Amino acid sequence: MSYPHVFSGNPLDRADVLRRDETALADAAAAAESRYLLLWNLNVLIIEDHEAPAIAWLTAPDVQRLEIDTPPVLLGLDRGVAHFTLDVSALGDPLHELNLGPPWQFADARAAAARLPMAETGILAQARSQVDWHRRHGFCSVCGTRTHQFKGGHVRRCSGCGAEHFPRTDPVAIMLIVDGDRCLLGQSAGRLARTGMYSALAGFIDQGESIEEAVRREVLEEAGIRVGRVRYHSSQPWPFPSSLMIGCHGMAESVDIRIDQEEMTDVRFFARDAVRAAMDRLLAGTPAADPTVLKVPGPIAIAHHLIRAWVDGEVDFA
Amino acid sequence: MSYPHVFSGNPLDRADVLRRDETALADAAAAAESRYLLLWNLNVLIIEDHEAPAIAWLTAPDVQRLEIDTPPVLLGLDRGVAHFTLDVSALGDPLHELNLGPPWQFADARAAAARLPMAETGILAQARSQVDWHRRHGFCSVCGTRTHQFKGGHVRRCSGCGAEHFPRTDPVAIMLIVDGDRCLLGQSAGRLARTGMYSALAGFIDQGESIEEAVRREVLEEAGIRVGRVRYHSSQPWPFPSSLMIGCHGMAESVDIRIDQEEMTDVRFFARDAVRAAMDRLLAGTPAADPTVLKVPGPIAIAHHLIRAWVDGEVDFA
């Protein structure tokens, strides 16, 4: 099943053919009907004059006034209209230079995503990951010389050795491990520990490792639990900065938890009833204030959907 | 199901805790019992004095004679013994310097993988991807200054700006698209076109894209076919240089093929009987010499297993 995850559902055609033609790309970037999504220090320009916020698309004439050296990155086409994203972090106060004020604002991408229309969260994911990658890849990792972007941002080429560099996407395994009528949830060091929230375990997939191997390795490292069967559930782009969350369920083959104290502050098995109650409180908008009462992640995170599928009896290891 | 793909099944413990202790890492690298897998221009040192080849593990005293500046990369632990890989590409003739000749040889990694024991192909995948990444990341992509490795090779840190860089794994969607009793196979520009071999379509997953979205986009771009339901099958590390092949089946929702002529030389629907016959010839070791007769990929590739699962009636879109 294709899950309707936040940060997926991008409706733009990524326009692989247009990307191969630098002249057509330049024409599209200057065309009056083309649209621009602005990022400033990775915050996204939105407009909030209705009930819900929306991406504030600007036009080519708007952005030409800004005299930004950074080239725009092509996101794709919508019914023939080119959509770009532009990093305006070089400006001290881009809203002022654009003569914009409220209801326009630069918003934190994660906070905005929880309220933007679903299709716009997909566009935001693409834009934020691509801009972040270009910001961090102005030099060639092979020889140290400056790089420049081509193909509308799908490649950077070294002006010294000619090496080509492509935007990276980091696959992350995120897994709900099940032992009969209990599931394994953890608090990683940092943010979650102060909130009473427990979530699915997760970690980057290493080089030379399958998804299923990464699930087993991470759970063994973080919690000391051996995992047998692994079932893929769904996947979600997560643009902080450019992860691909690959959600799975796994069957526990051992029960004695041994926590990696550097990575995790707590890992426990929770009974299905307790997890269902936490999910019900969350969905009812009445999470427990008591930090000792279990809380689970909200629907912006794939972990929420992994937990919910198991609570609802949808996980089948057969 | 966890599929026994070539390049998976690495038995080493990646030793996350040992990686955090630079002194312990240095001790392990110098320990007489530690073992070294050598790569020379990405070819792997094997020994072939029995019926089948095997990785030729060397010892710390062996490699100390080589006076290589490149630091070893920790692969992991096997029953407490540290296993490293070492890039000896700086040497003109490492076999000579090691006083080794036949049956020792540096072999092409892909050719060797088809004959090595399965567990060793997993180790080879990890080693080849890691060495390739370090070779291409001696400089910081943020500021152009030199980088140095830490954590046994799990991070490179910039000596200028301090930015940390992590080995990359590139997720690739590879998909067998099914239309009733036919499946969609293609020849990409290049190698396959000269052999009569057709394979599953594939492409890198973009930033801000789920696995399922990448499957639909790539098939639409390369073949003009719309895809509905997508089902995950299995995944395979593919160390050329560092892909994670994510294998899926998908249901065609249109039938008129429109080929991307820059990427593909041919894409066609093939009847199940024709594909089964090609699979039977391959497994019997009697592929057709005639380049106009369908050939399918061998079992080293995940495409083989996607095709075989469909031929065998194991694909369920319900």
Chai-1 contact restraints between the chains, C-beta under 6 A:
chainA,res_idxA,chainB,res_idxB,connection_type,confidence,min_distance_angstrom,max_distance_angstrom,comment,restraint_id
A,S2,B,E212,contact,1.0,0.0,6.0,A-B,restraint_1
A,S8,B,S210,contact,1.0,0.0,6.0,A-B,restraint_2
A,D16,B,E221,contact,1.0,0.0,6.0,A-B,restraint_3
A,A125,B,G208,contact,1.0,0.0,6.0,A-B,restraint_4
A,Q126,B,Q207,contact,1.0,0.0,6.0,A-B,restraint_5
A,Q126,B,G208,contact,1.0,0.0,6.0,A-B,restraint_6
A,S129,B,Q207,contact,1.0,0.0,6.0,A-B,restraint_7
A,S129,B,G208,contact,1.0,0.0,6.0,A-B,restraint_8
A,Q130,B,Q207,contact,1.0,0.0,6.0,A-B,restraint_9
A,R136,B,S141,contact,1.0,0.0,6.0,A-B,restraint_10
A,R136,B,V142,contact,1.0,0.0,6.0,A-B,restraint_11
A,H137,B,S141,contact,1.0,0.0,6.0,A-B,restraint_12
A,F139,B,S141,contact,1.0,0.0,6.0,A-B,restraint_13
A,F139,B,G144,contact,1.0,0.0,6.0,A-B,restraint_14
A,S141,B,R136,contact,1.0,0.0,6.0,A-B,restraint_15
A,S141,B,H137,contact,1.0,0.0,6.0,A-B,restraint_16
A,S141,B,F139,contact,1.0,0.0,6.0,A-B,restraint_17
A,S141,B,S141,contact,1.0,0.0,6.0,A-B,restraint_18
A,V142,B,R136,contact,1.0,0.0,6.0,A-B,restraint_19
A,G144,B,F139,contact,1.0,0.0,6.0,A-B,restraint_20
A,G144,B,G144,contact,1.0,0.0,6.0,A-B,restraint_21
A,P167,B,Q207,contact,1.0,0.0,6.0,A-B,restraint_22
A,R168,B,R168,contact,1.0,0.0,6.0,A-B,restraint_23
A,T169,B,P171,contact,1.0,0.0,6.0,A-B,restraint_24
A,T169,B,I205,contact,1.0,0.0,6.0,A-B,restraint_25
A,T169,B,Q207,contact,1.0,0.0,6.0,A-B,restraint_26
A,P171,B,T169,contact,1.0,0.0,6.0,A-B,restraint_27
A,P171,B,P171,contact,1.0,0.0,6.0,A-B,restraint_28
A,P171,B,L244,contact,1.0,0.0,6.0,A-B,restraint_29
A,I205,B,T169,contact,1.0,0.0,6.0,A-B,restraint_30
A,Q207,B,Q126,contact,1.0,0.0,6.0,A-B,restraint_31
A,Q207,B,S129,contact,1.0,0.0,6.0,A-B,restraint_32
A,Q207,B,Q130,contact,1.0,0.0,6.0,A-B,restraint_33
A,Q207,B,P167,contact,1.0,0.0,6.0,A-B,restraint_34
A,Q207,B,T169,contact,1.0,0.0,6.0,A-B,restraint_35
A,Q207,B,S242,contact,1.0,0.0,6.0,A-B,restraint_36
A,G208,B,A125,contact,1.0,0.0,6.0,A-B,restraint_37
A,G208,B,Q126,contact,1.0,0.0,6.0,A-B,restraint_38
A,G208,B,S129,contact,1.0,0.0,6.0,A-B,restraint_39
A,G208,B,P237,contact,1.0,0.0,6.0,A-B,restraint_40
A,E209,B,P237,contact,1.0,0.0,6.0,A-B,restraint_41
A,S210,B,S8,contact,1.0,0.0,6.0,A-B,restraint_42
A,S210,B,S235,contact,1.0,0.0,6.0,A-B,restraint_43
A,I211,B,S235,contact,1.0,0.0,6.0,A-B,restraint_44
A,E212,B,S2,contact,1.0,0.0,6.0,A-B,restraint_45
A,E221,B,D16,contact,1.0,0.0,6.0,A-B,restraint_46
A,Y232,B,Y232,contact,1.0,0.0,6.0,A-B,restraint_47
A,S235,B,S210,contact,1.0,0.0,6.0,A-B,restraint_48
A,S235,B,I211,contact,1.0,0.0,6.0,A-B,restraint_49
A,P237,B,G208,contact,1.0,0.0,6.0,A-B,restraint_50
A,P237,B,E209,contact,1.0,0.0,6.0,A-B,restraint_51
A,S242,B,Q207,contact,1.0,0.0,6.0,A-B,restraint_52
A,L244,B,P171,contact,1.0,0.0,6.0,A-B,restraint_53
